[in-house]
Amino acid sequence: MNMSKKVAAGILVGLSALAGSAWAASNGTSDTIILKDGKEMKLEQSWDKIFPKSDKVDHRKVIFTNRYGIALAGDLYMPKGAEGKLAAIAVSGPFGAVKEQASGLYAQTMAERGFLTLAFDPSYTGESGGEPRHVASPDINTEDFSAAVDFLTTLENVDAGRIGIIGICGFGGMGLNAAAMDTRIKATVASTMYDMSRVNANGYFDAMNADARYEARRQLNEQRTKDAQSGTIAPSQAGLPASLKGNEPQFVKDYFDYYKTKRGFHPRSINSNGAWNATSPLSFMNMPLLAYAGEIRNAVLLIHGEKAHSRYFSEDAFKKLTGDNKELLIIPHASHTDLYDKIDVIPFDKIEAFFKSNL
């Protein structure tokens, strides 16, 4: 199903200051990188992705910093033999995943199709910096996308006026928020997106009312007190189980099948091998991500599976968007996680055409 809307007038305001452009590249022999501020950062140099390495692209590890001074680790994919300045795409997500999983697959595939691409770990996760570990932020994770754009603009073989982004799952919502803020993002794809602020504030399918939300805040702030008094930050108990009992909702089974099995497991992935901090939902509950989505003037493509439990996030986000350069594509029979890694389901031909038309 394809849909279009007409552009509405509006002025985007409140541009943030540009992030720092400090970055370092691996020499391919050591897994310890010395940053410009003297700090060390470890990067795995062996190919440890969950997908095969393509012989059609060149790959290297990179580091760049965001506006908050957090060093972000990325994988840069470049089409072999490409000449001149290329359109570029920054990719991140799913929420709780690492660049060695779905975002890397998207990035490598788009590099095979002629784009220079960057898959990166968000702040506080994977190989990226930030303390404490395993914390999410609607502000900082939105900034991570803009920091990736900053980095791409510094590359000699990138056309700084032709940069887009792909956000997967929870980073689809972050990507839309970044597109509303950062006018340098000329085209945005949100694949199988979550609105993390909505799901944290309202629960799945908006089942929580104000009283339930107050109780959730009370419990989370009680946990903050315990963390402060103990000097340690407790992990959430809401992560994926170590094993399935069989009576879980289908979407939990789907997540388990991706993150906890050979199909998608990665040791640095929070969803595979850990948990978010218990208090991470607090900032999301008070900071709606899509408040200014209607002011995005550049092109947007929302992609979702017909059978996905999360489909309503894309459908409702689409209602907020304005302009005839916005599309919603529903993939027949696909689940939420089918769009993580199933090459025969992810509409890469459509994504390629979208970016080639808008970058």
C-alpha positions as CSV (number, residue, x, y, z in Angstrom):
1,M,0.0,0.0,0.0
2,N,1.5,3.4,-1.0
3,M,0.1,6.7,0.2
4,S,1.0,10.3,-0.5
5,K,0.3,13.6,1.2
6,K,0.8,17.2,0.2
7,V,3.4,19.5,1.7
8,A,2.2,22.0,4.3
9,A,3.9,25.3,4.9
10,G,5.9,25.7,8.1
11,I,9.2,26.9,9.2
12,L,11.7,24.7,11.0
13,V,13.4,26.5,13.8
14,G,15.7,25.8,16.7
15,L,18.7,24.3,14.9
16,S,21.2,22.9,17.4
17,A,24.9,23.6,17.3
18,L,27.0,21.2,15.1
19,A,28.6,18.3,16.8
20,G,32.4,17.9,17.1
21,S,34.0,16.4,14.0
22,A,36.8,14.6,15.8
23,W,37.2,11.1,14.5
24,A,39.7,8.3,14.2
25,A,40.0,5.3,11.8
26,S,41.3,1.9,12.6
27,N,44.5,0.8,10.9
28,G,43.2,-2.8,10.7
29,T,45.8,-4.3,13.1
30,S,44.9,-3.1,16.5
31,D,41.6,-3.1,18.4
32,T,42.6,-0.1,20.6
33,I,42.1,3.4,19.2
34,I,43.6,6.5,20.8
35,L,41.2,9.4,20.5
36,K,42.2,13.0,20.2
37,D,41.5,13.6,23.9
38,G,43.8,10.8,24.8
39,K,41.1,8.3,25.8
40,E,41.2,4.7,24.5
41,M,38.4,3.0,22.6
42,K,38.4,-0.6,21.7
43,L,37.1,-1.7,18.3
44,E,36.8,-5.3,17.1
45,Q,38.8,-5.6,13.9
46,S,37.7,-9.1,12.8
47,W,34.5,-9.5,10.8
48,D,32.0,-10.2,13.6
49,K,28.7,-9.2,11.8
50,I,25.8,-11.6,11.7
51,F,25.7,-11.3,7.9
52,P,28.3,-12.3,5.3
53,K,30.9,-9.7,4.2
54,S,30.2,-8.4,0.7
55,D,32.9,-8.5,-2.0
56,K,31.2,-5.5,-3.6
57,V,32.1,-3.0,-0.9
58,D,35.1,-1.7,1.1
59,H,34.7,-1.5,4.8
60,R,36.5,0.2,7.7
61,K,35.8,1.1,11.3
62,V,35.5,4.8,12.2
63,I,34.9,6.9,15.3
64,F,33.2,10.2,15.5
65,T,31.9,12.4,18.4
66,N,28.4,13.8,19.0
67,R,27.6,17.2,20.4
68,Y,27.7,15.9,23.9
69,G,31.3,14.7,23.5
70,I,30.4,11.0,23.3
71,A,32.6,9.0,20.9
72,L,30.5,6.9,18.6
73,A,31.8,3.8,16.8
74,G,30.7,3.1,13.2
75,D,31.2,0.8,10.2
76,L,31.8,2.7,7.0
77,Y,30.8,0.9,3.8
78,M,31.9,2.2,0.4
79,P,31.1,0.8,-3.1
80,K,34.2,-0.7,-4.6
81,G,35.5,1.3,-7.5
82,A,33.2,4.3,-6.9
83,E,34.5,7.6,-8.1
84,G,33.5,11.2,-7.4
85,K,31.2,12.4,-4.6
86,L,28.6,10.0,-3.4
87,A,25.2,10.3,-1.7
88,A,25.5,9.0,1.8
89,I,23.2,7.3,4.3
90,A,23.6,6.9,8.1
91,V,21.9,3.9,9.6
92,S,21.1,2.9,13.2
93,G,18.8,0.5,15.2
94,P,17.0,-1.5,16.1
95,F,16.5,-0.3,19.7
96,G,18.9,-2.5,21.8
97,A,20.8,-3.8,18.8
98,V,24.3,-3.1,17.5
99,K,25.7,-2.2,14.1
100,E,26.8,-5.8,13.6
101,Q,23.1,-6.7,13.3
102,A,20.3,-5.2,11.2
103,S,21.7,-1.7,10.7
104,G,24.9,-3.2,9.3
105,L,23.0,-5.4,6.9
106,Y,21.0,-2.4,5.7
107,A,24.2,-0.3,5.4
108,Q,26.2,-2.9,3.5
109,T,23.3,-3.6,1.1
110,M,22.8,0.1,0.3
111,A,26.5,0.4,-0.3
112,E,26.3,-2.4,-2.8
113,R,23.7,-0.2,-4.6
114,G,26.0,2.8,-4.9
115,F,25.7,4.7,-1.7
116,L,28.4,5.5,0.9
117,T,26.9,4.2,4.2
118,L,27.6,4.4,7.9
119,A,26.1,2.0,10.4
120,F,26.7,3.2,14.0
121,D,26.2,2.2,17.6
122,P,24.1,4.7,19.5
123,S,25.6,6.4,22.6
124,Y,26.1,4.1,25.7
125,T,25.7,0.9,23.6
126,G,27.9,-1.5,21.6
127,E,31.3,-0.2,20.9
128,S,30.3,3.5,21.3
129,G,31.3,5.5,24.4
130,G,29.2,6.9,27.2
131,E,28.7,6.1,30.8
132,P,26.8,4.5,32.4
133,R,26.3,1.7,29.9
134,H,22.9,0.6,28.4
135,V,21.0,3.8,28.9
136,A,18.8,5.4,26.2
137,S,17.8,9.1,25.7
138,P,15.4,10.6,23.3
139,D,17.6,13.7,23.1
140,I,21.0,12.1,22.9
141,N,20.0,9.3,20.5
142,T,18.4,11.9,18.2
143,E,21.6,13.8,18.3
144,D,23.5,10.6,17.4
145,F,21.9,10.8,13.9
146,S,23.0,14.4,13.5
147,A,26.5,13.6,14.6
148,A,26.6,10.9,12.0
149,V,25.6,13.5,9.4
150,D,28.3,15.8,10.8
151,F,30.9,13.0,10.2
152,L,29.7,12.2,6.7
153,T,30.0,15.9,5.7
154,T,33.7,15.7,6.5
155,L,34.5,12.9,4.0
156,E,35.9,14.0,0.7
157,N,34.0,11.4,-1.3
158,V,30.6,12.4,0.2
159,D,28.3,15.1,-1.4
160,A,27.3,17.0,1.8
161,G,24.1,18.1,0.2
162,R,22.9,14.5,-0.5
163,I,22.7,12.8,2.9
164,G,19.9,10.6,4.2
165,I,19.2,8.3,7.1
166,I,17.6,4.9,7.9
167,G,16.2,4.3,11.4
168,I,15.1,0.8,12.3
169,C,12.6,-0.1,15.0
170,G,13.0,2.4,17.9
171,F,15.6,4.3,15.9
172,G,12.9,4.8,13.2
173,G,11.2,7.2,15.7
174,M,14.5,8.8,16.6
175,G,15.2,9.2,12.9
176,L,12.0,11.0,12.3
177,N,12.8,13.3,15.3
178,A,16.2,13.9,13.8
179,A,14.7,14.7,10.4
180,A,12.4,17.2,12.0
181,M,15.4,18.9,13.7
182,D,18.1,18.6,11.1
183,T,17.4,20.0,7.6
184,R,20.6,18.6,6.3
185,I,18.8,15.2,6.3
186,K,17.4,15.2,2.8
187,A,15.6,11.8,3.0
188,T,14.5,9.5,5.8
189,V,13.5,5.9,5.9
190,A,11.9,4.5,9.1
191,S,11.7,0.7,8.9
192,T,9.4,-1.2,11.2
193,M,9.5,1.8,13.5
194,Y,8.6,2.2,17.2
195,D,7.7,5.5,18.8
196,M,9.7,4.9,22.0
197,S,8.3,7.9,23.8
198,R,4.7,6.7,23.1
199,V,5.3,3.1,24.1
200,N,7.1,4.1,27.3
201,A,4.4,6.6,28.3
202,N,1.3,4.7,27.2
203,G,2.3,1.1,27.0
204,Y,1.6,-1.1,24.0
205,F,-1.6,-0.1,22.2
206,D,-1.9,2.9,24.5
207,A,-3.3,0.7,27.3
208,M,-2.0,2.9,30.2
209,N,-4.0,5.8,31.6
210,A,-2.7,8.6,33.7
211,D,-3.0,6.6,37.0
212,A,-1.0,3.8,35.5
213,R,1.6,6.2,34.2
214,Y,1.9,7.8,37.6
215,E,2.5,4.4,39.2
216,A,5.2,3.6,36.6
217,R,6.9,6.9,37.4
218,R,6.7,6.3,41.1
219,Q,8.3,2.9,40.7
220,L,11.0,4.1,38.4
221,N,11.9,7.0,40.7
222,E,11.9,4.6,43.7
223,Q,14.5,2.6,41.7
224,R,16.5,5.8,41.1
225,T,16.7,6.2,44.9
226,K,17.9,2.7,45.3
227,D,20.5,3.2,42.6
228,A,21.8,6.4,44.2
229,Q,22.0,4.8,47.6
230,S,23.8,1.6,46.3
231,G,26.1,3.4,43.9
232,T,25.1,0.9,41.1
233,I,22.5,1.1,38.4
234,A,20.1,-1.8,38.3
235,P,19.2,-3.4,34.9
236,S,15.7,-3.6,33.7
237,Q,13.8,-6.9,34.3
238,A,11.8,-6.3,31.2
239,G,14.3,-7.7,28.7
240,L,14.0,-10.9,26.7
241,P,13.9,-14.1,28.8
242,A,16.7,-16.7,28.6
243,S,14.2,-19.2,27.3
244,L,10.6,-19.3,26.2
245,K,7.8,-20.9,28.1
246,G,5.6,-21.1,25.0
247,N,2.7,-18.8,26.1
248,E,4.4,-15.5,25.3
249,P,2.9,-13.1,22.8
250,Q,4.0,-13.8,19.2
251,F,6.0,-10.6,18.9
252,V,8.1,-11.7,22.0
253,K,8.7,-15.1,20.3
254,D,9.8,-13.2,17.1
255,Y,12.2,-11.0,19.1
256,F,13.6,-14.1,20.8
257,D,14.0,-15.9,17.5
258,Y,16.1,-13.0,16.2
259,Y,18.1,-11.9,19.2
260,K,18.6,-15.1,21.1
261,T,19.4,-17.5,18.4
262,K,22.1,-17.9,15.8
263,R,20.0,-15.9,13.4
264,G,20.7,-12.6,15.0
265,F,22.6,-13.1,18.3
266,H,25.5,-10.8,19.0
267,P,27.4,-10.6,22.3
268,R,27.4,-6.8,22.4
269,S,23.7,-6.4,21.7
270,I,21.6,-5.4,24.7
271,N,18.7,-7.5,23.5
272,S,20.8,-10.5,22.9
273,N,23.0,-10.4,26.0
274,G,21.8,-7.9,28.5
275,A,19.2,-5.4,29.5
276,W,18.6,-1.6,29.4
277,N,19.0,0.3,32.7
278,A,15.8,0.0,34.7
279,T,15.3,3.8,34.8
280,S,15.8,4.4,31.0
281,P,12.0,4.9,30.4
282,L,11.8,8.1,32.5
283,S,13.0,10.6,30.0
284,F,11.0,9.0,27.1
285,M,7.8,9.3,29.2
286,N,8.0,13.1,29.3
287,M,9.5,13.9,25.9
288,P,7.3,13.1,22.9
289,L,9.5,12.3,19.9
290,L,7.2,13.1,17.1
291,A,5.9,16.5,18.3
292,Y,7.2,18.2,15.2
293,A,7.1,15.4,12.7
294,G,4.5,17.4,10.7
295,E,7.2,20.0,10.0
296,I,9.5,17.6,8.2
297,R,9.8,19.1,4.7
298,N,12.2,16.6,3.2
299,A,11.2,13.1,1.9
300,V,10.1,10.3,4.3
301,L,9.4,6.7,3.6
302,L,7.8,4.6,6.4
303,I,8.0,0.8,5.9
304,H,6.1,-1.7,8.1
305,G,5.0,-5.3,8.0
306,E,1.3,-6.1,7.7
307,K,1.4,-8.5,10.6
308,A,3.7,-6.5,12.8
309,H,2.4,-5.8,16.3
310,S,4.0,-2.3,16.0
311,R,2.4,-1.4,12.7
312,Y,0.2,1.3,14.4
313,F,3.3,3.3,15.1
314,S,4.1,3.9,11.5
315,E,0.4,4.4,10.5
316,D,-0.1,7.0,13.2
317,A,3.3,8.7,12.4
318,F,2.2,8.9,8.8
319,K,-0.9,10.8,9.8
320,K,1.3,13.5,11.3
321,L,3.4,13.9,8.2
322,T,2.6,16.6,5.6
323,G,3.6,16.8,2.0
324,D,3.4,14.8,-1.2
325,N,6.9,13.5,-0.6
326,K,5.8,11.2,2.3
327,E,5.0,7.5,1.8
328,L,3.8,4.6,3.9
329,L,4.6,1.2,2.5
330,I,3.0,-1.9,4.1
331,I,4.7,-5.2,3.3
332,P,2.2,-8.0,3.0
333,H,2.4,-10.8,5.6
334,A,5.6,-9.4,7.2
335,S,6.1,-9.3,10.9
336,H,8.1,-6.7,12.9
337,T,11.4,-8.6,12.8
338,D,11.1,-9.8,9.2
339,L,12.3,-6.3,8.3
340,Y,15.4,-6.8,10.4
341,D,17.2,-9.3,8.2
342,K,15.0,-11.1,5.6
343,I,16.5,-10.0,2.3
344,D,13.5,-11.3,0.4
345,V,11.1,-9.2,2.6
346,I,13.0,-5.9,3.1
347,P,12.1,-3.8,0.0
348,F,15.6,-2.8,-0.9
349,D,14.6,-1.9,-4.5
350,K,12.1,0.6,-3.1
351,I,14.5,2.0,-0.6
352,E,17.2,2.4,-3.4
353,A,14.7,4.1,-5.7
354,F,13.5,6.4,-2.8
355,F,17.0,7.6,-2.0
356,K,18.0,8.0,-5.6
357,S,15.0,10.2,-6.2
358,N,15.5,12.3,-3.1
359,L,19.3,12.6,-2.7
